[in-house]
Amino acid sequence: MAEITGGCLCGAVRYTANAEPTFMANCHCVDCRKSSAAGHMSLFGLPADKVEFSGTMSEYAMTADSGAAVTHHFCPNCGGQIFNNTSNNPDGVAVVAASLDNPDIFSPQVSVYASRATPWDPPKEGIPQFEKMPPRG
């Protein structure tokens, strides 16, 4: 895969990675809906040691429905969310697909928390749908 790059709306936070995404998913959980201000959040996974972030980010830590500790990382200037990390996957990061410079590289493989999707933003047809977060592995 070619280099993956992206950043926030104002450009103060940037990232670069040279790795294949470990997953690509649309998440319909309440936390993702509220933090994205949309019906779902599109995320892709990267090994934490294969992505470099530049710029200052703010953090918001919380406990997810799964019980995992999740930290959201975002630009303190424009508020653009860049990535999340979770205690369930300490070696990886979940990057917000909307932050990609080339959004064409994102193609969701699954919808998670499909049971919580809103009627006005249903899960994408033709991909596996999980009621909650599927087990890793």
C-alpha positions in Angstrom: 0.0 0.0 0.0 1.1 3.6 -0.6 1.7 6.0 2.1 -1.4 6.9 4.1 -1.7 10.6 5.1 -4.3 12.8 6.6 -5.0 15.5 9.2 -7.5 17.8 10.8 -9.6 20.6 9.2 -7.2 23.4 10.0 -4.0 21.4 9.2 -2.4 21.8 12.6 -2.5 18.0 13.2 -1.1 15.6 10.5 -0.3 11.9 10.3 1.6 9.6 8.0 1.6 5.8 7.9 3.3 3.1 5.9 1.1 0.1 6.8 -1.9 -1.8 5.5 -5.0 -1.0 7.6 -5.8 -3.8 10.0 -9.6 -3.2 9.7 -12.0 -0.8 8.1 -15.4 -0.3 9.8 -18.4 1.8 10.2 -19.4 2.1 13.9 -23.0 3.0 14.8 -22.5 3.1 18.6 -23.8 6.1 20.5 -20.3 7.3 21.4 -19.2 7.4 17.8 -22.4 9.0 16.6 -22.0 11.8 19.2 -18.3 12.3 18.7 -18.6 12.4 14.9 -21.9 14.5 14.9 -23.2 12.0 12.3 -25.1 8.8 12.1 -21.9 6.7 12.3 -18.1 7.0 12.4 -15.9 5.4 9.8 -12.6 4.1 11.2 -9.6 2.1 10.1 -7.0 0.5 12.2 -3.2 0.9 12.0 -0.4 -0.6 14.1 0.5 2.2 16.5 4.2 1.9 15.8 3.6 2.4 12.0 1.9 5.8 12.2 3.5 9.2 13.0 1.4 12.1 14.3 2.6 15.7 14.2 1.0 18.7 15.9 -0.5 19.1 19.4 -3.7 17.1 20.2 -6.2 17.3 23.0 -7.6 14.1 24.5 -10.9 12.9 25.9 -10.9 9.7 27.8 -14.0 7.6 28.6 -15.3 4.1 29.1 -16.9 2.5 26.0 -20.0 0.2 26.0 -17.5 -2.7 25.7 -16.0 -1.7 29.1 -12.7 -0.7 27.4 -11.0 2.6 28.2 -11.1 4.7 25.0 -9.1 7.9 24.4 -10.2 10.3 21.6 -7.5 12.4 20.1 -8.4 15.6 18.4 -7.1 19.0 17.3 -7.6 21.6 20.0 -7.9 24.4 17.4 -10.6 23.1 14.9 -11.9 20.1 16.9 -11.2 17.6 14.1 -11.0 14.1 15.6 -8.0 12.2 14.3 -7.8 8.9 16.1 -8.9 6.8 19.1 -7.0 4.2 21.1 -8.4 1.6 23.4 -7.3 -0.7 26.1 -8.7 -3.6 24.1 -6.1 -3.0 21.4 -3.0 -1.3 23.0 -0.8 -1.9 20.0 -3.2 -0.2 17.5 -5.0 3.0 16.8 -8.3 3.6 15.1 -8.0 6.5 12.7 -11.0 8.5 11.7 -11.5 7.9 7.9 -12.9 11.4 7.4 -9.4 12.7 8.2 -7.8 11.0 5.2 -6.2 13.1 2.5 -7.3 10.4 0.0 -10.7 9.2 1.2 -10.9 6.7 -1.7 -8.6 4.3 0.1 -11.3 3.6 2.7 -13.9 0.9 2.1 -15.7 -0.4 5.2 -15.5 -4.2 5.7 -18.0 -4.4 8.5 -20.6 -2.4 10.5 -20.3 -2.6 14.2 -23.1 -1.7 16.7 -25.4 -2.1 13.8 -28.2 -2.6 16.3 -27.8 1.0 17.3 -28.0 2.5 13.8 -30.4 5.3 13.3 -33.3 4.9 10.8 -31.9 7.8 8.8 -28.3 6.3 8.6 -28.7 2.5 8.3 -25.7 0.2 8.1 -24.2 -0.3 4.6 -25.8 -3.1 2.7 -23.6 -6.0 1.5 -21.1 -6.0 4.4 -21.2 -8.0 7.6 -23.1 -6.4 10.4 -22.5 -7.0 14.1 -24.9 -6.2 16.8 -22.0 -5.1 19.1 -18.2 -5.2 18.8 -17.1 -8.6 17.5 -14.3 -10.4 19.3 -10.8 -9.8 18.2 -8.9 -12.5 16.4 
